[in-house]
């Protein structure tokens, strides 16, 4: 039995991953019914959306005292948007909190590497809620709705 067959039997949703020029996986998702492109980042503790995407995804940002830290130097100012709907393939979550950050430096780096800009990052918070399994060889992400 293949991994896909096994997880399908367990009612996981199979989502196709696309490897981009930077060797990251890109994933398509919907936030509040609006489509976007995201990097799948198992090392990001929280899922993030760029400040410039607030209107596109109908987000309701609130100030946050927390600072984000990434692989680069320094801390990044953030806001938070709570109570969002997220859909990745057949996987759905309600009342998702998203961290809003400036993604311009990430998108600049992607463009330099001949990759397209992203709207945000899907991080470990979503992966944990979906009991994620990643098949790197087949470029598939498996997520399980928590009511299953």
N, C-alpha and C positions, 0 to 999 in steps of 0.2 A: 504494500500500500504506500502510495506517495504521500509526501507531507501535505500537499494540496488536498488529496482525498481525505486524509485523516482530519485535517482542520475543517474541511467542508462538512464532514460528518458531525463535528462538534459545533457547527453553525457559525464558524468564523466567516467574515467577509474578506474576499481576496481583492487587493488593490494593486494595480500595476504601478511600479516605480520606474522612473526614467533617469538614467545616469547622465549627468550633464558634464560639460567640459572641465569643471573643477573637481570631478570625481564624487560629487555629492549626489544624493538621490533627490529628484524633484517629484513632488506629489501634487495632484489637483485636489482641491477641497472647496467646499462652499461654507461661507460664514453668513448667517442670516439670509440665506438664499442666493448670495452673490458668489460667483465663481472666482477662484484665485489660484495662483501658483505659489507653492511653498517648498522650502527645503526641509527634508526630514533630518532632524538633528537629535540623535539619541543623547548627546551630551548637553543639550539645552534643557535646563530644569523646567522652564516654562515655555509655552507656546507664545509666539510674538507676532504682532502685526505692525507694519510701519505707520508712523504718525500720518503720513500722507494718504493713508488708506481708510481713515476714519469715516469719511462720507461714503465711499464706495461700499463698505461693509455695514453701514448704518450702526456704527458703534457709538456708545455713550460713555466717553472717557471721564474718569475721575482722577484727581491728583493722587500721586503715590509718593510716599517718603522713601520708598525702596529705590536703590540704584542697581542697575544691571551691570554685570561684568561679563566680558567675553574673552576670547583668546587674545585680544589686543590689550593695549595699555589703558588704564583709567576706568572710571565708572561712567555709566550712561544714565541720563535722566529718563524716567519712565512715567507712564500713566497706566491706569488699569481700566479695562472695560469688562463689566460683569454681565451675566445673564444673556449669553449669546448662544445661538444654535450653530452646531458644527456638523457637517456631513462630509465624509470621505468614502466614496463609493457607497455601499449599503450600510456603512457604520454611521450611527447618529448619536450625538450627545446634546443635551440641553443644559442651559445654565452654566455655560463654559466661561471662565474668566480668561481674558487675554491680556498680555502685557503689551503696551504700546511703546515702541522705541524708534529711534532714528535708524533706518536701514540704509541710508544713502551710502555709507562706506562699504557695506556688503554688496549693494547693487553696483557700485563703481568697480569693485573687484571682480564681480561676475562679468560685467561688460568687458573688462580688460582681458578676461579669459575666453571671450567669445561666447559667453552664456547670456541668456536673457535675464532681465531683472525679476525679482520675486516680490510677492506681496507680504510674505511673512515666513515664519518658521514653525513647524510642528515639532514640539519637544516632548520630553519624557513624561510630562503631566498627562498628555493625551494618550501616549503609548501605554502608560501604566493603566489608565482607566479602560483601555481597550484590550488589555492583556496581550499586547503586541507580540507577534512572531515575525521576524524578518528572514526571508529566504534570499540571501545575497546572490546566490548562483542564478536563481530564476528571476531575480528582480521583482519580488512580490512582498507586499506587506499584508499581514493577516490581522484583523481586528475583530473583537467579539463585543457585541452590544451587552452592557452589563445586566440587562434584564433577562439574559439567556442563561 
